[in-house]
Amino acid sequence: MNICVIGTGYVGLVTGSCLSDSGNNVTCLDIDHEKINLLKEGKVGIYEPGLENIVLRNYKAKRLRFTTDYKKAIEGSTIIFLAVSTPPKIDGSANLEYIKKASKELAKHINDYKVIVTKSTVPVGTTHLIKKIITEITDVEIDVASNPEFLKEGSAVNDFMFPDRIVIGVESKKSEQILRDLYEPFMRKEDRIVFVDIKSSEVSKYASNSMLATRISFMNEIANLCEEVGADIGNVRKIMSRDKRIGKEFLYPGLGYGGSCFPKDIKALIEVGKSNNINMDLCSSVDKVNIDQREIFFNKIKSYFKSLKGLNFAIWGLSFKPNTDDIREAPSIDIVKNLLENGAKISVTDPAAINNFKDLFGDKIQYFENNFDVLNGANCLIINTEWSVYRQPDFNVIKQRMEDYVIFDGRNLYNPKKLKELGFYYSNVGYSPKDE
């Protein structure tokens, strides 16, 4: 099939490259000339395992193209994916400016039947708004559809190739068949396509992400309770996970969720509720718990040291989760800001996100590539991200490098009893060192 993907950000590039890898001819369109030129040079610019290889392979095979020309991209395509950014406004609602502009521009070049598919995360009713915008400009037959992405940063290519489900909201049998044919190569073992009405499809993305965010905030509240009463959140989690109704996923406490999806989507869902006279009280609480969790963790550090002025803090992990360089809404940002405001000296390391952190903090902090070099003279080690490289460090080397043997672990990577035996003061989330 001939496909156009408008937007070459995270979602657009993963979508376009993966669809081209199944044999489709895909044109990725973006108004950012610099970005398109870099993609033509083979510079992906996004840290995502496997993405660069799949982009280069299909670009070389001429199944994947990049352009800034709407006319060239639209006229030759049957399916057009809208994958432009929908950033949050100040009130948390989704900003639809870019998706409206893209809809108006593509409408000028529709020369025959097209299926316009919303891939961006949008409030309910947006896909029908897109159709209204387009049909006011052209009378050529079109169908619109909603096909939300459920990609996880760090495993997006695998998620696209081997999806749990593919949700598609359609308005006609014609568009349903076209999109079924498009995704058929991804359904070899099991048909996981769920066809629904468009509005249900739109709501499903916000609902799914908000449900996962709810589990995270709930576990963080339970972890905080465990600390106060002397229980072990690790044991509580194991017991909960044995209940098949609860399951094992998203039961790990920590510093809360971050990234480009959960914080944005739950706030947007709250605003969608407000605009429809529905109080999203649970979602509001989930959001508040997530914000508070970072402050709670920092206050434990501050309480232990009393004064942070002049102390040296080493930080392992800057990205909001492992296997990505994304620091959007990352807990590390709040931790570093609080440390700086209290006069602390900070050294940081991360396998992928150092450059993004430099853009944000510049020379206010020090940056290290090596996990152990960052520890030299440190009064405390803070762990913000559960990268695999941090899971089994040599604690003897850590003790040789650090001034004081203090670890505040925001991701519960280590065994508290073992760390105490090694001579560390160790504090994590949901386990109180005072009870040892």
Buried (B, 14 or more C-beta within 10 A) or exposed (E): BBBBBBBBBBBBBBBBBBBBBBEBBBBBBBBEEEBBEBBEEEEBEBBBBBBBEBBBBBBEEEBBBBBBEBEBBBBEBBBBBBBBBBEBBEEBBBBBEBBBEBBBBBBEBBEEEBBBBBBBBBBBBBBBBBBEBBBEBBEEEBBBBBBBBBBBBBBBBBBBBEBEEBBBBBBEEEBBEBBBEBBEEBEEEEEBBEBBEBBBBBBBBBBBBBEBBBBBBBBBBBBBEBBEEEBBBBEBBEEBEEEEEBEEEBBBBBBBBBBBBBBBBBBBBBBBBBEEEEEBEEBBBBBEBBEBBBEBBBEBBBEBBEEBEEBBBBBBBBBBBBBBBBBBBBBBBBBBBBBBEBEBBBBBBBBBBBEBBBEBBEEEBBBBEEBBEBBBEBBBBBBBBBBEEBEEBEBEEBEEBBEBBBBBBBBBBBBBEEBEEBEBBBBBBBBBBEEE
